[in-house]
Each structure stands twice: as structure tokens, then as C-alpha cells.
Amino acid sequence: MLSHLNKKNANKLKIYICLLPIVGFNSSFCNVGLLNNNGLMHEIYKRDQKPIIIKDGNRYKVIKTKQFIFLD
């Protein structure tokens, strides 16, 4: 299948399928206090200096790094 894609699209596909999704529905996991107090955000920035972060008020809705995507 990858032989039919150009190199740019093949790289995008590889990055997409190598992400490990971590999903929570209305979970307290994505609470700002919990993330900051337990050092998870520090670890995220240590491992990926440019994560994609989407917040809604004081809650993280999406945190995407090179290896993980946290969804609430």
C-alpha cells in the first residue's frame, strides 16, 4: 500500500498510525491541577518540546505528542 503513496503522504501515514491514543470521556485525567501537580505536563514538554495542546476553559481536551494523543 505504501508503494502507491508519494513519500510525503507515506510519512504522514506512518506518523498517524504510530500514535497511541489514550481516550477518556469526561475524565478528571485531563484536569489542569492533576496534570500540573503530578508532573505529567513537565514530562510531556521534556519528551516533546512542541506538543499540540487544545484546552477548553481549565481542562485539556487534546494533548498530542510525537508518540501519544490524549483525548477527553
BAFIZA-772856 format. One record per residue (C-alpha): residue number from 1; x, y, z; residue in one letter. Coordinates in nm, 2 decimals. Example, Ala and Ser with C-alpha at 12.3 -4.5 7.8 and 13.67 -1.06 7.14 Angstrom:
ZAPA   num        x        y        z   residu
ZAPA     1     1.23    -0.45     0.78        A
ZAPA     2     1.37    -0.11     0.71        S
//
This chain:
ZAPA   num        x        y        z   residu
ZAPA     1     0.00     0.00     0.00        M
ZAPA     2     0.28     0.25     0.09        L
ZAPA     3     0.44     0.19    -0.25        S
ZAPA     4     0.14     0.37    -0.41        H
ZAPA     5     0.17     0.68    -0.20        L
ZAPA     6     0.42     0.95    -0.25        N
ZAPA     7     0.69     0.99     0.01        K
ZAPA     8     0.54     1.29     0.19        K
ZAPA     9     0.20     1.12     0.23        N
ZAPA    10     0.37     0.79     0.33        A
ZAPA    11     0.55     0.97     0.61        N
ZAPA    12     0.22     1.14     0.73        K
ZAPA    13     0.05     0.80     0.74        L
ZAPA    14     0.34     0.64     0.93        K
ZAPA    15     0.33     0.92     1.19        I
ZAPA    16    -0.05     0.89     1.22        Y
ZAPA    17    -0.06     0.51     1.27        I
ZAPA    18     0.23     0.52     1.52        C
ZAPA    19     0.04     0.73     1.77        L
ZAPA    20    -0.10     0.56     2.07        L
ZAPA    21    -0.44     0.71     2.15        P
ZAPA    22    -0.54     0.75     2.52        I
ZAPA    23    -0.91     0.83     2.54        V
ZAPA    24    -1.12     0.94     2.84        G
ZAPA    25    -1.48     1.06     2.84        F
ZAPA    26    -1.53     1.35     3.08        N
ZAPA    27    -1.24     1.21     3.27        S
ZAPA    28    -1.08     1.40     3.55        S
ZAPA    29    -0.75     1.29     3.40        F
ZAPA    30    -0.73     1.60     3.18        C
ZAPA    31    -0.78     1.83     3.48        N
ZAPA    32    -0.52     2.11     3.48        V
ZAPA    33    -0.45     2.07     3.85        G
ZAPA    34    -0.40     1.70     3.83        L
ZAPA    35    -0.17     1.73     3.52        L
ZAPA    36     0.04     2.01     3.68        N
ZAPA    37     0.05     1.87     4.04        N
ZAPA    38     0.16     1.52     3.93        N
ZAPA    39     0.42     1.64     3.68        G
ZAPA    40     0.26     1.50     3.37        L
ZAPA    41     0.29     1.83     3.18        M
ZAPA    42     0.66     1.85     3.27        H
ZAPA    43     0.71     1.51     3.13        E
ZAPA    44     0.52     1.59     2.81        I
ZAPA    45     0.74     1.90     2.75        Y
ZAPA    46     1.05     1.71     2.84        K
ZAPA    47     0.98     1.45     2.57        R
ZAPA    48     0.83     1.67     2.31        D
ZAPA    49     0.91     2.04     2.30        Q
ZAPA    50     0.62     2.13     2.07        K
ZAPA    51     0.32     1.93     2.17        P
ZAPA    52    -0.02     2.02     2.03        I
ZAPA    53    -0.25     2.13     2.31        I
ZAPA    54    -0.62     2.22     2.29        I
ZAPA    55    -0.78     2.35     2.61        K
ZAPA    56    -1.14     2.42     2.69        D
ZAPA    57    -1.15     2.65     2.99        G
ZAPA    58    -0.93     2.49     3.26        N
ZAPA    59    -0.94     2.14     3.10        R
ZAPA    60    -0.72     1.99     2.84        Y
ZAPA    61    -0.93     1.84     2.56        K
ZAPA    62    -0.64     1.72     2.34        V
ZAPA    63    -0.27     1.68     2.41        I
ZAPA    64    -0.08     1.54     2.11        K
ZAPA    65     0.29     1.45     2.12        T
ZAPA    66     0.51     1.25     1.88        K
ZAPA    67     0.41     0.93     2.05        Q
ZAPA    68     0.07     0.98     2.22        F
ZAPA    69    -0.25     1.16     2.17        I
ZAPA    70    -0.46     1.22     2.49        F
ZAPA    71    -0.83     1.28     2.41        L
ZAPA    72    -1.11     1.37     2.65        D
//
